[in-house]
């Protein structure tokens, strides 16, 4: 092969490698984005659950202490 043909072959090989690397980077970024979205959704659900349980626990304790909760009024007995 001549020098020009060898250089053209090397360029084609480099272009293929760059293309594969670009595809790998794109897939990796897509995977990371999906993982972040999933984790954020799970975090929001956990926060909602935590808030509900906290309010329920507070209401139960307030009732045990003889106070009416917001759903019942708000003033102590």
Backbone as a printed PyTorch tensor [residue, N CA C, xyz], in Angstrom:
tensor([[[  0.8390,  -1.1820,   0.0000],
         [  0.0000,   0.0000,   0.0000],
         [  0.8830,   1.2450,   0.0000]],

        [[  0.3470,   2.2660,  -0.5930],
         [  1.0940,   3.5230,  -0.5940],
         [  0.8380,   4.2670,   0.7020]],

        [[  1.6480,   5.2560,   0.9310],
         [  1.5220,   6.0450,   2.1500],
         [  0.1350,   6.6870,   2.2520]],

        [[ -0.3690,   7.2020,   1.1330],
         [ -1.6820,   7.8540,   1.1160],
         [ -2.7850,   6.8620,   1.4570]],

        [[ -2.7180,   5.6610,   0.9140],
         [ -3.7260,   4.6410,   1.1980],
         [ -3.6660,   4.2290,   2.6670]],

        [[ -2.4560,   4.0980,   3.2020],
         [ -2.3020,   3.7390,   4.6130],
         [ -2.8990,   4.8300,   5.5050]],

        [[ -2.6400,   6.0630,   5.1570],
         [ -3.1920,   7.1740,   5.9340],
         [ -4.7200,   7.2030,   5.8540]],

        [[ -5.2600,   6.9700,   4.6600],
         [ -6.7160,   6.9330,   4.5010],
         [ -7.3240,   5.8110,   5.3460]],

        [[ -6.6890,   4.6470,   5.3630],
         [ -7.1670,   3.5080,   6.1530],
         [ -7.1270,   3.8350,   7.6480]],

        [[ -6.0460,   4.4580,   8.0790],
         [ -5.9230,   4.8400,   9.4820],
         [ -6.9890,   5.8670,   9.8580]],

        [[ -7.2650,   6.8070,   8.9690],
         [ -8.3000,   7.8150,   9.2230],
         [ -9.6660,   7.1580,   9.3390]],

        [[ -9.9660,   6.2240,   8.4370],
         [-11.2440,   5.5050,   8.4970],
         [-11.3790,   4.7480,   9.8200]],

        [[-10.3040,   4.0900,  10.2390],
         [-10.3290,   3.3610,  11.5060],
         [-10.5390,   4.3030,  12.6940]],

        [[ -9.8740,   5.4530,  12.6440],
         [-10.0530,   6.4430,  13.7140],
         [-11.4860,   6.9740,  13.7400]],

        [[-12.0500,   7.2200,  12.5650],
         [-13.4310,   7.6940,  12.4850],
         [-14.3980,   6.6620,  13.0630]],

        [[-14.1580,   5.3910,  12.7790],
         [-15.0030,   4.3270,  13.3380],
         [-14.9010,   4.3070,  14.8550]],

        [[-13.6760,   4.4110,  15.3750],
         [-13.4730,   4.3970,  16.8260],
         [-14.1510,   5.5930,  17.4910]],

        [[-14.0060,   6.7590,  16.8680],
         [-14.6280,   7.9600,  17.4150],
         [-16.1530,   7.8040,  17.4070]],

        [[-16.6770,   7.2520,  16.3290],
         [-18.1150,   7.0360,  16.2280],
         [-18.5990,   6.0760,  17.3220]],

        [[-17.8570,   4.9970,  17.5360],
         [-18.2170,   4.0530,  18.5970],
         [-18.1350,   4.7070,  19.9670]],

        [[-17.1010,   5.5050,  20.1900],
         [-16.9650,   6.2050,  21.4600],
         [-18.1140,   7.1850,  21.6740]],

        [[-18.5010,   7.8880,  20.6270],
         [-19.6370,   8.8110,  20.7240],
         [-20.9100,   8.0630,  21.1090]],

        [[-21.1180,   6.9110,  20.4910],
         [-22.3080,   6.1140,  20.7930],
         [-22.2800,   5.6250,  22.2450]],

        [[-21.1180,   5.2020,  22.7100],
         [-20.9830,   4.7420,  24.0950],
         [-21.2630,   5.8890,  25.0630]],

        [[-20.7250,   7.0580,  24.7560],
         [-20.9670,   8.2290,  25.6110],
         [-22.4480,   8.5720,  25.6360]],

        [[-23.0970,   8.5540,  24.4750],
         [-24.5290,   8.8630,  24.3990],
         [-25.3360,   7.8580,  25.2260]],

        [[-25.0450,   6.5920,  25.0810],
         [-25.7780,   5.5680,  25.8390],
         [-25.5350,   5.7110,  27.3410]],

        [[-24.2990,   6.0340,  27.6990],
         [-23.9730,   6.2210,  29.1130],
         [-24.7380,   7.4070,  29.6800]],

        [[-24.7630,   8.5110,  28.9580],
         [-25.5070,   9.6850,  29.4210],
         [-27.0010,   9.3970,  29.5300]],

        [[-27.5560,   8.6720,  28.5600],
         [-28.9640,   8.2940,  28.6260],
         [-29.2380,   7.4390,  29.8590]],

        [[-28.3350,   6.4940,  30.1270],
         [-28.4910,   5.6330,  31.2980],
         [-28.4320,   6.4560,  32.5840]],

        [[-27.4760,   7.3770,  32.6620],
         [-27.3290,   8.2070,  33.8630],
         [-28.5560,   9.0920,  34.0490]],

        [[-29.0540,   9.6790,  32.9690],
         [-30.2590,  10.5100,  33.0640],
         [-31.4410,   9.6990,  33.5730]],

        [[-31.6220,   8.5080,  33.0510],
         [-32.7310,   7.6580,  33.4840],
         [-32.5680,   7.2770,  34.9480]],

        [[-31.3450,   6.9690,  35.3540],
         [-31.0960,   6.6090,  36.7530],
         [-31.3990,   7.7860,  37.6710]],

        [[-31.0010,   8.9800,  37.2610],
         [-31.2770,  10.1760,  38.0690],
         [-32.7840,  10.4080,  38.1800]],

        [[-33.4940,  10.2880,  37.0640],
         [-34.9490,  10.4690,  37.0910],
         [-35.6010,   9.4470,  38.0140]],

        [[-35.1590,   8.2050,  37.9320],
         [-35.7180,   7.1460,  38.7740],
         [-35.4280,   7.4220,  40.2420]],

        [[-34.1960,   7.7970,  40.5490],
         [-33.8320,   8.0960,  41.9330],
         [-34.6060,   9.3000,  42.4490]],

        [[-34.7820,  10.3350,  41.6300],
         [-35.5260,  11.5120,  42.0580],
         [-36.9820,  11.1590,  42.3290]],

        [[-37.5630,  10.3630,  41.4430],
         [-38.9490,   9.9450,  41.6370],
         [-39.0800,   9.1500,  42.9330]],

        [[-38.1460,   8.2370,  43.1880],
         [-38.1700,   7.4520,  44.4180],
         [-38.0020,   8.3530,  45.6330]],

        [[-37.0980,   9.3360,  45.5460],
         [-36.8690,  10.2680,  46.6430],
         [-38.1360,  11.0580,  46.9570]],

        [[-38.8230,  11.5510,  45.9050],
         [-40.0670,  12.3000,  46.1100],
         [-41.1290,  11.4220,  46.7750]],

        [[-41.2380,  10.1710,  46.3420],
         [-42.2030,   9.2610,  46.9470],
         [-41.8520,   9.0070,  48.4100]],

        [[-40.5690,   8.8120,  48.6910],
         [-40.1270,   8.5890,  50.0690],
         [-40.4050,   9.8070,  50.9420]],

        [[-40.1800,  11.0050,  50.3930],
         [-40.4420,  12.2250,  51.1500],
         [-41.9290,  12.3460,  51.4780]],

        [[-42.7770,  12.0490,  50.5050],
         [-44.2220,  12.0900,  50.7390],
         [-44.6430,  11.0940,  51.8020]],

        [[-44.0850,   9.8930,  51.7140],
         [-44.4010,   8.8580,  52.6990],
         [-43.9160,   9.2770,  54.0890]],

        [[-42.7030,   9.8190,  54.1650],
         [-42.1480,  10.2680,  55.4360],
         [-43.0150,  11.3680,  56.0360]],

        [[-43.4440,  12.3060,  55.2170],
         [-44.2770,  13.4040,  55.7010],
         [-45.6080,  12.8750,  56.2330]],

        [[-46.2270,  11.9640,  55.4850],
         [-47.5040,  11.3930,  55.9350],
         [-47.3460,  10.6850,  57.2730]],

        [[-46.2900,   9.8700,  57.3850],
         [-46.0710,   9.1300,  58.6250],
         [-45.7540,  10.0780,  59.7780]],

        [[-45.0300,  11.1480,  59.5080],
         [-44.7090,  12.1240,  60.5500],
         [-45.9730,  12.8040,  61.0520]],

        [[-46.8370,  13.2090,  60.1360],
         [-48.0880,  13.8650,  60.5180],
         [-48.9660,  12.8930,  61.3000]],

        [[-49.0570,  11.6550,  60.8390],
         [-49.8620,  10.6520,  61.5510],
         [-49.3170,  10.4230,  62.9610]],

        [[-48.0030,  10.3340,  63.0720],
         [-47.3830,  10.1090,  64.3880],
         [-47.6250,  11.3160,  65.3020]],

        [[-47.4650,  12.5250,  64.7640],
         [-47.7060,  13.7240,  65.5540],
         [-49.1550,  13.7630,  66.0290]],

        [[-50.0920,  13.4700,  65.1390],
         [-51.5130,  13.4700,  65.5160],
         [-51.7950,  12.4300,  66.5940]],

        [[-51.1920,  11.2540,  66.4640],
         [-51.4060,  10.2040,  67.4650],
         [-50.8610,  10.6450,  68.8280]],

        [[-49.6730,  11.2370,  68.8400],
         [-49.0870,  11.6930,  70.1000],
         [-49.9220,  12.8190,  70.7010]],

        [[-50.3440,  13.7510,  69.8630],
         [-51.1740,  14.8540,  70.3610],
         [-52.4750,  14.3180,  70.9530]],

        [[-53.0850,  13.3430,  70.3010],
         [-54.3030,  12.7400,  70.8260],
         [-54.0410,  12.0410,  72.1560]],

        [[-52.9020,  11.3480,  72.2550],
         [-52.5510,  10.6750,  73.5050],
         [-52.3280,  11.6800,  74.6330]],

        [[-51.8710,  12.8720,  74.3110],
         [-51.6480,  13.9070,  75.3220],
         [-52.9150,  14.6930,  75.6390]],

        [[-53.9740,  14.3960,  74.9180],
         [-55.2520,  15.0470,  75.1960],
         [-55.5350,  16.2560,  74.3320]],

        [[-54.7550,  16.4900,  73.3400],
         [-55.0060,  17.6000,  72.4260],
         [-55.7710,  17.1020,  71.2210]],

        [[-56.5760,  17.9980,  70.6900],
         [-57.2610,  17.6740,  69.4460],
         [-56.3380,  18.0700,  68.3110]],

        [[-56.2870,  17.2470,  67.2970],
         [-55.4370,  17.5420,  66.1420],
         [-56.1530,  18.5040,  65.2130]],

        [[-55.4560,  19.0060,  64.2010],
         [-56.0290,  19.9510,  63.2510],
         [-57.3110,  19.4160,  62.6220]],

        [[-57.3440,  18.1240,  62.4100],
         [-58.5320,  17.5340,  61.7930],
         [-59.6980,  17.5190,  62.7620]],

        [[-59.4170,  17.6760,  64.0670],
         [-60.4820,  17.6400,  65.0660],
         [-60.7650,  19.0110,  65.6550]],

        [[-59.8770,  19.9680,  65.5200],
         [-60.0910,  21.2820,  66.1200],
         [-58.7760,  21.9750,  66.3170]],

        [[-58.0820,  21.6720,  67.4370],
         [-56.7870,  22.2880,  67.6560],
         [-56.5500,  22.7290,  69.0860]],

        [[-57.6010,  22.8340,  69.9060],
         [-57.4910,  23.2870,  71.2980],
         [-57.3300,  22.0940,  72.2350]],

        [[-56.5650,  22.2570,  73.3290],
         [-56.4650,  21.1720,  74.3200],
         [-57.7900,  20.9640,  75.0340]],

        [[-58.0080,  19.7680,  75.5390],
         [-59.2490,  19.4540,  76.2880],
         [-59.2730,  20.1710,  77.6060]]])
